[in-house]
Amino acid sequence: MPVRQKGIHMNYMKKLLVITMVLILSFVAMAAWNGDTTHAATTDMPEKAVSYRASATGSVWVEPDIAYLTVGATSEHENAAIAMANVNVVMDAILAAVKEVGIADDDVKTSHISIELNYDYSGSSSVFIGYFASNSLSLTIRDLDKIPAVLDALIVAGANDINNLYFDKEEKRAAYNEALALAVEKARDKINVLHTASGLGGTLKAVCFDELGVQPYTPSACQMNMGMGEEAMGVTVIPGLIELVAQVSVEFVIAK
């Protein structure tokens, strides 16, 4: 009798196992039918959209309204202290001249001070001959009409190192935005040409605009090296125009 009960129990377990396997297979089949497997998801991938990318540059010319100038004095002497003392005398006169022509204290700052060994290289070997001292200021000139008077005053004061006079636009955001808009317009025109030539049809849709940065403006500069205490030169200065440049890269796709 116990043996028969054991057989009945084993038959029951076999039936239960078969039913469980049938349920599992049915669940897998239903999942596949509903498209929930990885394979089903990858068979319906959308086609890659056709895109166009172009870059362009826009620029505008504006009148400058501010100028920057570097001015200073240099001196050579066998004694370093004397060389720098000679420079200091001239720098005091330069500062007085700067104040006299109306440049504000906030627009004057020291840009360079140095004392260097000075050698004579004319022979077969270098020969130490003393020291070379220098001191220079950076000036901001907000009234461009004053530039000739400023230069004359500096020369009379004894400045023997005047260089890097250049012009700029103090507030350039509006002009730069105009250059940026021109760059975008040019890039869009390029893409329209490409799209028309491709013959693909459809409507273009912008998907990406990248500002590549501002092209550095390299101003024209002048340099004058004079002897101390020379007569005023009556320097002629023409500010001219400066160019502001913007660069962009844009991408368009064909919208469905």
Buried (B, 14 or more C-beta within 10 A) or exposed (E): EEEEEEEEEEEEEEEEEEEEEEEEEEEEEEEEEEEEEEEEEEEEEEEEEEBBBBBBBBBBEBEBBBBBBBBBBBBBBEEBEBBBEBBBEBBEBBBEBBEEBEBEEEBBEEEEEEBEEBEEEEEEEEEEEBBBBBBBBBBBBEBBEBBBBBBBBBBBBBBBBBBBBBBBBEEBEEBBEBBBBBBBEBBBEBBBEBBEEEEEEEEBEEEEEEEEEBBEBEBEEEEBEBEBEEEEEEBEBEBEEBEBBBBBBBBBBBEE
